Amino acid sequence: MNIKKEDKVKVLTGKDKGKSGKVLQVLPARGKVSVEGLNLLIKHMRPSKRGEKGQRIEFPAFVDASNLAVLCPKCGKATRVAYKVAKDENSKTSKKYRVCKKCQEAID
């Protein structure tokens, strides 16, 4: 999955199309993502004690990851994500990192 926690994403389809927000939670096994302030649902809670009032709790529901695009921090556009591998010559290890397809800059 190309989307990680704390990424800025833009919604491509659905009732919140065109809006953007920060990723709160990712479920890679299901391909679902929770985004702050988007796809809000309201849950009505009963009072648990006598004399207490009921309440309406608003929370972000999960969105399918295919309906989101990562916002590049450099160019600010919604983009697809590519991967590149950089090798360290001193330690002989390699590091995989994400790259913006439009401006070729590293995302993280």
N, CA, C and O atoms as a Tinker XYZ file with bonds, in Angstrom:
   432  protein
     1  N      0.843000   -1.182000    0.000000    73     2
     2  CA     0.000000    0.000000    0.000000    64     1     3
     3  C      0.890000    1.247000    0.000000    63     2     4     5
     4  O      1.869000    1.316000    0.742000    81     3
     5  N      0.545000    2.223000   -0.831000    73     3     6
     6  CA     1.369000    3.422000   -1.008000    64     5     7
     7  C      1.124000    4.476000    0.054000    63     6     8     9
     8  O      1.905000    5.420000    0.172000    81     7
     9  N      0.057000    4.338000    0.829000    73     7    10
    10  CA    -0.323000    5.363000    1.793000    64     9    11
    11  C      0.124000    4.943000    3.182000    63    10    12    13
    12  O     -0.063000    3.796000    3.589000    81    11
    13  N      0.720000    5.893000    3.909000    73    11    14
    14  CA     1.185000    5.635000    5.267000    64    13    15
    15  C      0.530000    6.621000    6.232000    63    14    16    17
    16  O     -0.027000    7.637000    5.815000    81    15
    17  N      0.604000    6.309000    7.515000    73    15    18
    18  CA     0.082000    7.187000    8.552000    64    17    19
    19  C      0.816000    8.527000    8.497000    63    18    20    21
    20  O      2.016000    8.570000    8.227000    81    19
    21  N      0.098000    9.611000    8.752000    73    19    22
    22  CA     0.609000   10.989000    8.749000    64    21    23
    23  C      0.779000   11.574000    7.343000    63    22    24    25
    24  O      1.205000   12.723000    7.226000    81    23
    25  N      0.467000   10.841000    6.276000    73    23    26
    26  CA     0.519000   11.379000    4.912000    64    25    27
    27  C     -0.636000   12.351000    4.697000    63    26    28    29
    28  O     -1.683000   12.225000    5.331000    81    27
    29  N     -0.445000   13.320000    3.803000    73    27    30
    30  CA    -1.539000   14.174000    3.345000    64    29    31
    31  C     -2.091000   13.520000    2.087000    63    30    32    33
    32  O     -1.344000   13.197000    1.163000    81    31
    33  N     -3.421000   13.326000    2.060000    73    31    34
    34  CA    -4.049000   12.680000    0.912000    64    33    35
    35  C     -5.214000   13.509000    0.398000    63    34    36    37
    36  O     -5.770000   14.339000    1.116000    81    35
    37  N     -5.574000   13.269000   -0.862000    73    35    38
    38  CA    -6.707000   13.932000   -1.497000    64    37    39
    39  C     -7.697000   12.864000   -1.929000    63    38    40    41
    40  O     -7.302000   11.817000   -2.442000    81    39
    41  N     -9.011000   13.131000   -1.718000    73    39    42
    42  CA   -10.058000   12.179000   -2.083000    64    41    43
    43  C    -10.386000   12.353000   -3.563000    63    42    44    45
    44  O    -10.621000   13.469000   -4.025000    81    43
    45  N    -10.400000   11.243000   -4.306000    73    43    46
    46  CA   -10.643000   11.271000   -5.742000    64    45    47
    47  C    -12.106000   11.034000   -6.100000    63    46    48    49
    48  O    -12.578000   11.549000   -7.114000    81    47
    49  N    -12.833000   10.265000   -5.291000    73    47    50
    50  CA   -14.233000    9.946000   -5.579000    64    49    51
    51  C    -15.051000    9.945000   -4.299000    63    50    52    53
    52  O    -14.509000    9.878000   -3.195000    81    51
    53  N    -16.365000   10.022000   -4.465000    73    51    54
    54  CA   -17.260000    9.920000   -3.315000    64    53    55
    55  C    -17.795000   11.265000   -2.867000    63    54    56    57
    56  O    -17.622000   12.275000   -3.549000    81    55
    57  N    -18.448000   11.268000   -1.711000    73    55    58
    58  CA   -19.108000   12.477000   -1.224000    64    57    59
    59  C    -18.126000   13.580000   -0.822000    63    58    60    61
    60  O    -18.491000   14.756000   -0.805000    81    59
    61  N    -16.900000   13.214000   -0.503000    73    59    62
    62  CA   -15.882000   14.195000   -0.098000    64    61    63
    63  C    -14.862000   14.453000   -1.204000    63    62    64    65
    64  O    -13.724000   14.827000   -0.921000    81    63
    65  N    -15.258000   14.257000   -2.452000    73    63    66
    66  CA   -14.344000   14.417000   -3.595000    64    65    67
    67  C    -13.706000   15.805000   -3.610000    63    66    68    69
    68  O    -14.398000   16.814000   -3.475000    81    67
    69  N    -12.384000   15.847000   -3.774000    73    67    70
    70  CA   -11.657000   17.105000   -3.854000    64    69    71
    71  C    -11.107000   17.578000   -2.523000    63    70    72    73
    72  O    -10.236000   18.447000   -2.501000    81    71
    73  N    -11.582000   17.038000   -1.420000    73    71    74
    74  CA   -11.098000   17.446000   -0.097000    64    73    75
    75  C     -9.815000   16.705000    0.226000    63    74    76    77
    76  O     -9.536000   15.640000   -0.326000    81    75
    77  N     -9.036000   17.287000    1.133000    73    75    78
    78  CA    -7.798000   16.642000    1.542000    64    77    79
    79  C     -7.692000   16.636000    3.054000    63    78    80    81
    80  O     -8.337000   17.432000    3.736000    81    79
    81  N     -6.879000   15.737000    3.570000    73    79    82
    82  CA    -6.696000   15.628000    5.006000    64    81    83
    83  C     -5.521000   14.731000    5.333000    63    82    84    85
    84  O     -4.879000   14.169000    4.445000    81    83
    85  N     -5.247000   14.605000    6.636000    73    83    86
    86  CA    -4.123000   13.821000    7.120000    64    85    87
    87  C     -4.602000   12.409000    7.484000    63    86    88    89
    88  O     -5.683000   12.251000    8.052000    81    87
    89  N     -3.820000   11.406000    7.166000    73    87    90
    90  CA    -4.165000   10.017000    7.442000    64    89    91
    91  C     -3.993000    9.748000    8.934000    63    90    92    93
    92  O     -2.940000   10.019000    9.509000    81    91
    93  N     -5.058000    9.204000    9.558000    73    91    94
    94  CA    -5.025000    8.874000   10.978000    64    93    95
    95  C     -4.663000    7.416000   11.222000    63    94    96    97
    96  O     -3.914000    7.095000   12.145000    81    95
    97  N     -5.206000    6.535000   10.378000    73    95    98
    98  CA    -5.024000    5.111000   10.593000    64    97    99
    99  C     -5.069000    4.388000    9.253000    63    98   100   101
   100  O     -5.803000    4.787000    8.349000    81    99
   101  N     -4.275000    3.313000    9.129000    73    99   102
   102  CA    -4.229000    2.529000    7.894000    64   101   103
   103  C     -4.443000    1.058000    8.236000    63   102   104   105
   104  O     -3.832000    0.531000    9.166000    81   103
   105  N     -5.323000    0.400000    7.470000    73   103   106
   106  CA    -5.531000   -1.043000    7.596000    64   105   107
   107  C     -5.085000   -1.689000    6.278000    63   106   108   109
   108  O     -5.907000   -1.861000    5.378000    81   107
   109  N     -3.802000   -2.051000    6.145000    73   107   110
   110  CA    -3.299000   -2.549000    4.871000    64   109   111
   111  C     -3.916000   -3.879000    4.441000    63   110   112   113
   112  O     -4.042000   -4.129000    3.242000    81   111
   113  N     -4.299000   -4.727000    5.375000    73   111   114
   114  CA    -4.891000   -6.020000    5.013000    64   113   115
   115  C     -6.235000   -5.841000    4.314000    63   114   116   117
   116  O     -6.581000   -6.613000    3.420000    81   115
   117  N     -6.985000   -4.832000    4.719000    73   115   118
   118  CA    -8.296000   -4.557000    4.127000    64   117   119
   119  C     -8.229000   -3.504000    3.026000    63   118   120   121
   120  O     -9.186000   -3.357000    2.266000    81   119
   121  N     -7.132000   -2.772000    2.923000    73   119   122
   122  CA    -7.008000   -1.697000    1.935000    64   121   123
   123  C     -7.831000   -0.489000    2.301000    63   122   124   125
   124  O     -8.350000    0.195000    1.419000    81   123
   125  N     -7.966000   -0.205000    3.603000    73   123   126
   126  CA    -8.781000    0.903000    4.093000    64   125   127
   127  C     -7.915000    1.928000    4.822000    63   126   128   129
   128  O     -6.896000    1.597000    5.428000    81   127
   129  N     -8.358000    3.191000    4.743000    73   127   130
   130  CA    -7.627000    4.300000    5.356000    64   129   131
   131  C     -8.621000    5.219000    6.048000    63   130   132   133
   132  O     -9.699000    5.479000    5.516000    81   131
   133  N     -8.266000    5.713000    7.234000    73   131   134
   134  CA    -9.082000    6.692000    7.946000    64   133   135
   135  C     -8.409000    8.057000    7.815000    63   134   136   137
   136  O     -7.232000    8.207000    8.144000    81   135
   137  N     -9.163000    9.059000    7.330000    73   135   138
   138  CA    -8.614000   10.397000    7.080000    64   137   139
   139  C     -9.299000   11.405000    7.989000    63   138   140   141
   140  O    -10.521000   11.390000    8.140000    81   139
   141  N     -8.509000   12.275000    8.590000    73   139   142
   142  CA    -9.015000   13.280000    9.528000    64   141   143
   143  C     -9.980000   14.256000    8.853000    63   142   144   145
   144  O     -9.627000   14.909000    7.871000    81   143
   145  N    -11.190000   14.348000    9.382000    73   143   146
   146  CA   -12.174000   15.311000    8.900000    64   145   147
   147  C    -12.932000   14.896000    7.645000    63   146   148   149
   148  O    -13.717000   15.687000    7.122000    81   147
   149  N    -12.722000   13.684000    7.147000    73   147   150
   150  CA   -13.397000   13.223000    5.931000    64   149   151
   151  C    -14.197000   11.957000    6.207000    63   150   152   153
   152  O    -13.852000   11.175000    7.093000    81   151
   153  N    -15.272000   11.760000    5.440000    73   151   154
   154  CA   -16.156000   10.603000    5.573000    64   153   155
   155  C    -16.659000   10.464000    7.006000    63   154   156   157
   156  O    -16.595000    9.387000    7.599000    81   155
   157  N    -17.165000   11.581000    7.555000    73   155   158
   158  CA   -17.598000   11.604000    8.941000    64   157   159
   159  C    -18.946000   10.908000    9.112000    63   158   160   161
   160  O    -19.877000   11.135000    8.339000    81   159
   161  N    -19.036000   10.070000   10.120000    73   159   162
   162  CA   -20.272000    9.396000   10.486000    64   161   163
   163  C    -20.683000    9.857000   11.877000    63   162   164   165
   164  O    -19.843000   10.276000   12.673000    81   163
   165  N    -21.990000    9.776000   12.168000    73   163   166
   166  CA   -22.499000   10.181000   13.474000    64   165   167
   167  C    -23.054000    8.955000   14.175000    63   166   168   169
   168  O    -23.873000    8.223000   13.620000    81   167
   169  N    -22.601000    8.741000   15.394000    73   167   170
   170  CA   -23.083000    7.638000   16.212000    64   169   171
   171  C    -23.865000    8.217000   17.373000    63   170   172   173
   172  O    -23.355000    9.067000   18.102000    81   171
   173  N    -25.098000    7.768000   17.553000    73   171   174
   174  CA   -25.927000    8.241000   18.655000    64   173   175
   175  C    -25.705000    7.342000   19.862000    63   174   176   177
   176  O    -25.886000    6.127000   19.791000    81   175
   177  N    -25.307000    7.963000   20.979000    73   175   178
   178  CA   -25.012000    7.214000   22.197000    64   177   179
   179  C    -26.128000    7.427000   23.217000    63   178   180   181
   180  O    -26.543000    8.559000   23.469000    81   179
   181  N    -26.600000    6.348000   23.789000    73   179   182
   182  CA   -27.601000    6.432000   24.852000    64   181   183
   183  C    -26.954000    6.902000   26.140000    63   182   184   185
   184  O    -25.754000    6.714000   26.342000    81   183
   185  N    -27.741000    7.513000   27.011000    73   183   186
   186  CA   -27.181000    7.862000   28.325000    64   185   187
   187  C    -26.892000    6.591000   29.109000    63   186   188   189
   188  O    -27.702000    5.664000   29.122000    81   187
   189  N    -25.732000    6.548000   29.766000    73   187   190
   190  CA   -25.363000    5.349000   30.511000    64   189   191
   191  C    -25.875000    5.387000   31.953000    63   190   192   193
   192  O    -26.056000    4.339000   32.575000    81   191
   193  N    -26.108000    6.587000   32.485000    73   191   194
   194  CA   -26.598000    6.723000   33.855000    64   193   195
   195  C    -27.883000    7.537000   33.854000    63   194   196   197
   196  O    -28.188000    8.230000   32.883000    81   195
   197  N    -28.614000    7.455000   34.915000    73   195   198
   198  CA   -29.832000    8.237000   35.061000    64   197   199
   199  C    -29.491000    9.714000   35.197000    63   198   200   201
   200  O    -28.551000   10.074000   35.905000    81   199
   201  N    -30.247000   10.564000   34.526000    73   199   202
   202  CA   -30.007000   12.001000   34.594000    64   201   203
   203  C    -28.961000   12.485000   33.605000    63   202   204   205
   204  O    -28.790000   13.690000   33.425000    81   203
   205  N    -28.274000   11.579000   32.973000    73   203   206
   206  CA   -27.253000   11.951000   31.996000    64   205   207
   207  C    -27.923000   12.121000   30.632000    63   206   208   209
   208  O    -28.930000   11.471000   30.347000    81   207
   209  N    -27.368000   12.989000   29.794000    73   207   210
   210  CA   -27.921000   13.202000   28.460000    64   209   211
   211  C    -27.255000   12.272000   27.453000    63   210   212   213
   212  O    -26.096000   11.887000   27.605000    81   211
   213  N    -28.015000   11.926000   26.428000    73   211   214
   214  CA   -27.434000   11.180000   25.320000    64   213   215
   215  C    -26.572000   12.110000   24.485000    63   214   216   217
   216  O    -26.646000   13.330000   24.637000    81   215
   217  N    -25.759000   11.551000   23.609000    73   215   218
   218  CA   -24.882000   12.396000   22.812000    64   217   219
   219  C    -24.731000   11.850000   21.400000    63   218   220   221
   220  O    -25.012000   10.684000   21.123000    81   219
   221  N    -24.280000   12.731000   20.521000    73   219   222
   222  CA   -23.975000   12.366000   19.141000    64   221   223
   223  C    -22.469000   12.466000   18.968000    63   222   224   225
   224  O    -21.891000   13.539000   19.139000    81   223
   225  N    -21.844000   11.369000   18.636000    73   223   226
   226  CA   -20.396000   11.346000   18.448000    64   225   227
   227  C    -20.107000   11.280000   16.952000    63   226   228   229
   228  O    -20.621000   10.412000   16.246000    81   227
   229  N    -19.279000   12.207000   16.479000    73   227   230
   230  CA   -18.901000   12.276000   15.072000    64   229   231
   231  C    -17.487000   11.710000   14.945000    63   230   232   233
   232  O    -16.579000   12.129000   15.663000    81   231
   233  N    -17.305000   10.759000   14.032000    73   231   234
   234  CA   -15.987000   10.144000   13.865000    64   233   235
   235  C    -15.732000    9.836000   12.392000    63   234   236   237
   236  O    -16.676000    9.599000   11.637000    81   235
   237  N    -14.459000    9.839000   11.975000    73   235   238
   238  CA   -14.131000    9.532000   10.582000    64   237   239
   239  C    -14.179000    8.030000   10.332000    63   238   240   241
   240  O    -13.532000    7.262000   11.045000    81   239
   241  N    -14.934000    7.608000    9.334000    73   239   242
   242  CA   -15.008000    6.201000    8.952000    64   241   243
   243  C    -13.898000    5.896000    7.943000    63   242   244   245
   244  O    -13.254000    6.807000    7.423000    81   243
   245  N    -13.685000    4.627000    7.678000    73   243   246
   246  CA   -12.633000    4.223000    6.760000    64   245   247
   247  C    -13.054000    4.432000    5.311000    63   246   248   249
   248  O    -14.227000    4.288000    4.964000    81   247
   249  N    -12.079000    4.774000    4.472000    73   247   250
   250  CA   -12.261000    4.991000    3.038000    64   249   251
   251  C    -11.366000    3.977000    2.330000    63   250   252   253
   252  O    -10.294000    3.639000    2.832000    81   251
   253  N    -11.799000    3.494000    1.172000    73   251   254
   254  CA   -10.964000    2.579000    0.411000    64   253   255
   255  C     -9.730000    3.324000   -0.107000    63   254   256   257
   256  O     -9.836000    4.448000   -0.599000    81   255
   257  N     -8.585000    2.700000    0.006000    73   255   258
   258  CA    -7.324000    3.344000   -0.374000    64   257   259
   259  C     -7.260000    3.683000   -1.858000    63   258   260   261
   260  O     -6.524000    4.588000   -2.249000    81   259
   261  N     -8.022000    2.970000   -2.696000    73   259   262
   262  CA    -8.005000    3.248000   -4.127000    64   261   263
   263  C     -8.691000    4.564000   -4.469000    63   262   264   265
   264  O     -8.531000    5.072000   -5.579000    81   263
   265  N     -9.452000    5.122000   -3.533000    73   263   266
   266  CA   -10.142000    6.389000   -3.756000    64   265   267
   267  C     -9.332000    7.588000   -3.268000    63   266   268   269
   268  O     -9.844000    8.707000   -3.238000    81   267
   269  N     -8.084000    7.367000   -2.890000    73   267   270
   270  CA    -7.226000    8.429000   -2.367000    64   269   271
   271  C     -5.955000    8.544000   -3.191000    63   270   272   273
   272  O     -5.498000    7.573000   -3.793000    81   271
   273  N     -5.384000    9.761000   -3.209000    73   271   274
   274  CA    -4.087000    9.995000   -3.845000    64   273   275
   275  C     -3.209000   10.767000   -2.868000    63   274   276   277
   276  O     -3.678000   11.678000   -2.186000    81   275
   277  N     -1.953000   10.405000   -2.807000    73   275   278
   278  CA    -1.003000   11.068000   -1.908000    64   277   279
   279  C     -0.687000   12.455000   -2.454000    63   278   280   281
   280  O     -0.470000   12.622000   -3.654000    81   279
   281  N     -0.661000   13.463000   -1.556000    73   279   282
   282  CA    -0.265000   14.815000   -1.941000    64   281   283
   283  C      1.241000   14.946000   -1.748000    63   282   284   285
   284  O      1.761000   14.690000   -0.662000    81   283
   285  N      1.928000   15.344000   -2.798000    73   283   286
   286  CA     3.382000   15.528000   -2.742000    64   285   287
   287  C      3.702000   16.750000   -1.883000    63   286   288   289
   288  O      3.136000   17.817000   -2.119000    81   287
   289  N      4.592000   16.628000   -0.895000    73   287   290
   290  CA     4.937000   17.789000   -0.070000    64   289   291
   291  C      5.723000   18.862000   -0.828000    63   290   292   293
   292  O      5.714000   20.025000   -0.425000    81   291
   293  N      6.398000   18.493000   -1.913000    73   291   294
   294  CA     7.208000   19.457000   -2.671000    64   293   295
   295  C      6.362000   20.255000   -3.665000    63   294   296   297
   296  O      6.349000   21.485000   -3.631000    81   295
   297  N      5.642000   19.533000   -4.566000    73   295   298
   298  CA     4.885000   20.236000   -5.612000    64   297   299
   299  C      3.440000   20.491000   -5.212000    63   298   300   301
   300  O      2.768000   21.298000   -5.854000    81   299
   301  N      2.934000   19.822000   -4.162000    73   299   302
   302  CA     1.586000   20.067000   -3.658000    64   301   303
   303  C      0.474000   19.465000   -4.494000    63   302   304   305
   304  O     -0.694000   19.794000   -4.286000    81   303
   305  N      0.805000   18.593000   -5.432000    73   303   306
   306  CA    -0.192000   17.987000   -6.304000    64   305   307
   307  C     -0.484000   16.554000   -5.874000    63   306   308   309
   308  O      0.361000   15.882000   -5.284000    81   307
   309  N     -1.716000   16.094000   -6.186000    73   307   310
   310  CA    -2.066000   14.700000   -5.955000    64   309   311
   311  C     -1.314000   13.859000   -6.977000    63   310   312   313
   312  O     -1.363000   14.134000   -8.176000    81   311
   313  N     -0.624000   12.843000   -6.500000    73   311   314
   314  CA     0.244000   12.091000   -7.384000    64   313   315
   315  C      0.228000   10.601000   -7.078000    63   314   316   317
   316  O     -0.201000   10.169000   -6.008000    81   315
   317  N      0.705000    9.833000   -8.040000    73   315   318
   318  CA     0.955000    8.420000   -7.803000    64   317   319
   319  C      2.324000    8.297000   -7.148000    63   318   320   321
   320  O      3.111000    9.244000   -7.139000    81   319
   321  N      2.592000    7.130000   -6.607000    73   319   322
   322  CA     3.829000    6.938000   -5.867000    64   321   323
   323  C      4.690000    5.890000   -6.552000    63   322   324   325
   324  O      4.209000    4.814000   -6.909000    81   323
   325  N      5.973000    6.212000   -6.735000    73   323   326
   326  CA     6.951000    5.259000   -7.258000    64   325   327
   327  C      7.924000    4.931000   -6.130000    63   326   328   329
   328  O      7.976000    5.634000   -5.120000    81   327
   329  N      8.674000    3.890000   -6.304000    73   327   330
   330  CA     9.670000    3.500000   -5.308000    64   329   331
   331  C     11.045000    3.493000   -5.944000    63   330   332   333
   332  O     11.204000    3.083000   -7.094000    81   331
   333  N     12.044000    3.948000   -5.193000    73   331   334
   334  CA    13.433000    3.893000   -5.631000    64   333   335
   335  C     14.262000    3.287000   -4.514000    63   334   336   337
   336  O     13.910000    3.371000   -3.338000    81   335
   337  N     15.367000    2.676000   -4.904000    73   335   338
   338  CA    16.256000    2.056000   -3.933000    64   337   339
   339  C     17.603000    2.763000   -3.998000    63   338   340   341
   340  O     18.206000    2.880000   -5.065000    81   339
   341  N     18.068000    3.234000   -2.838000    73   339   342
   342  CA    19.381000    3.885000   -2.752000    64   341   343
   343  C     20.315000    2.982000   -1.957000    63   342   344   345
   344  O     19.952000    2.475000   -0.895000    81   343
   345  N     21.521000    2.786000   -2.481000    73   343   346
   346  CA    22.495000    1.921000   -1.815000    64   345   347
   347  C     23.533000    2.762000   -1.087000    63   346   348   349
   348  O     24.039000    3.743000   -1.633000    81   347
   349  N     23.850000    2.379000    0.144000    73   347   350
   350  CA    24.940000    2.992000    0.896000    64   349   351
   351  C     26.208000    2.209000    0.590000    63   350   352   353
   352  O     26.249000    0.994000    0.782000    81   351
   353  N     27.245000    2.898000    0.116000    73   351   354
   354  CA    28.488000    2.217000   -0.230000    64   353   355
   355  C     29.276000    1.823000    1.011000    63   354   356   357
   356  O     29.973000    0.808000    1.011000    81   355
   357  N     29.167000    2.627000    2.077000    73   355   358
   358  CA    29.934000    2.350000    3.298000    64   357   359
   359  C     29.391000    1.133000    4.041000    63   358   360   361
   360  O     30.152000    0.243000    4.421000    81   359
   361  N     28.067000    1.095000    4.248000    73   359   362
   362  CA    27.485000    0.014000    5.051000    64   361   363
   363  C     26.954000   -1.142000    4.192000    63   362   364   365
   364  O     26.520000   -2.160000    4.732000    81   363
   365  N     26.983000   -0.996000    2.883000    73   363   366
   366  CA    26.522000   -2.024000    1.948000    64   365   367
   367  C     25.062000   -2.428000    2.170000    63   366   368   369
   368  O     24.689000   -3.583000    1.965000    81   367
   369  N     24.260000   -1.480000    2.583000    73   367   370
   370  CA    22.823000   -1.727000    2.743000    64   369   371
   371  C     22.070000   -0.835000    1.763000    63   370   372   373
   372  O     22.613000    0.142000    1.247000    81   371
   373  N     20.830000   -1.183000    1.520000    73   371   374
   374  CA    20.024000   -0.369000    0.622000    64   373   375
   375  C     18.758000    0.081000    1.339000    63   374   376   377
   376  O     18.256000   -0.603000    2.230000    81   375
   377  N     18.249000    1.246000    0.934000    73   375   378
   378  CA    17.050000    1.801000    1.544000    64   377   379
   379  C     16.032000    2.095000    0.450000    63   378   380   381
   380  O     16.355000    2.725000   -0.557000    81   379
   381  N     14.815000    1.639000    0.653000    73   379   382
   382  CA    13.738000    1.864000   -0.289000    64   381   383
   383  C     12.955000    3.087000    0.175000    63   382   384   385
   384  O     12.598000    3.185000    1.349000    81   383
   385  N     12.685000    4.018000   -0.735000    73   383   386
   386  CA    11.921000    5.206000   -0.373000    64   385   387
   387  C     10.923000    5.552000   -1.463000    63   386   388   389
   388  O     11.071000    5.137000   -2.613000    81   387
   389  N      9.889000    6.327000   -1.084000    73   387   390
   390  CA     8.826000    6.691000   -2.012000    64   389   391
   391  C      9.164000    7.974000   -2.758000    63   390   392   393
   392  O      9.792000    8.878000   -2.207000    81   391
   393  N      8.740000    8.043000   -4.028000    73   391   394
   394  CA     9.053000    9.178000   -4.890000    64   393   395
   395  C      7.778000    9.639000   -5.590000    63   394   396   397
   396  O      6.952000    8.820000   -5.992000    81   395
   397  N      7.623000   10.966000   -5.732000    73   395   398
   398  CA     6.505000   11.556000   -6.476000    64   397   399
   399  C      6.710000   11.287000   -7.963000    63   398   400   401
   400  O      7.803000   11.513000   -8.482000    81   399
   401  N      5.678000   10.808000   -8.656000    73   399   402
   402  CA     5.769000   10.514000  -10.089000    64   401   403
   403  C      5.852000   11.771000  -10.931000    63   402   404   405
   404  O      6.364000   11.728000  -12.050000    81   403
   405  N      5.353000   12.907000  -10.409000    73   403   406
   406  CA     5.323000   14.134000  -11.199000    64   405   407
   407  C      6.633000   14.924000  -11.119000    63   406   408   409
   408  O      7.186000   15.331000  -12.140000    81   407
   409  N      7.119000   15.136000   -9.889000    73   407   410
   410  CA     8.321000   15.978000   -9.743000    64   409   411
   411  C      9.577000   15.183000   -9.388000    63   410   412   413
   412  O     10.653000   15.766000   -9.253000    81   411
   413  N      9.457000   13.853000   -9.233000    73   411   414
   414  CA    10.585000   12.961000   -8.936000    64   413   415
   415  C     11.295000   13.283000   -7.629000    63   414   416   417
   416  O     12.462000   12.927000   -7.461000    81   415
   417  N     10.607000   13.960000   -6.688000    73   415   418
   418  CA    11.187000   14.264000   -5.384000    64   417   419
   419  C     10.776000   13.193000   -4.368000    63   418   420   421
   420  O      9.713000   12.587000   -4.502000    81   419
   421  N     11.611000   12.961000   -3.361000    73   419   422
   422  CA    11.312000   11.978000   -2.327000    64   421   423
   423  C     10.141000   12.458000   -1.463000    63   422   424   425
   424  O     10.077000   13.627000   -1.082000    81   423
   425  N      9.227000   11.550000   -1.164000    73   423   426
   426  CA     8.061000   11.903000   -0.348000    64   425   427
   427  C      8.400000   11.792000    1.140000    63   426   428   429
   428  O      7.976000   12.625000    1.941000    81   427
   429  N      9.175000   10.745000    1.510000    73   427   430
   430  CA     9.545000   10.634000    2.924000    64   429   431
   431  C     11.003000   10.307000    3.106000    63   430   432
   432  O     11.470000   10.180000    4.238000    81   431
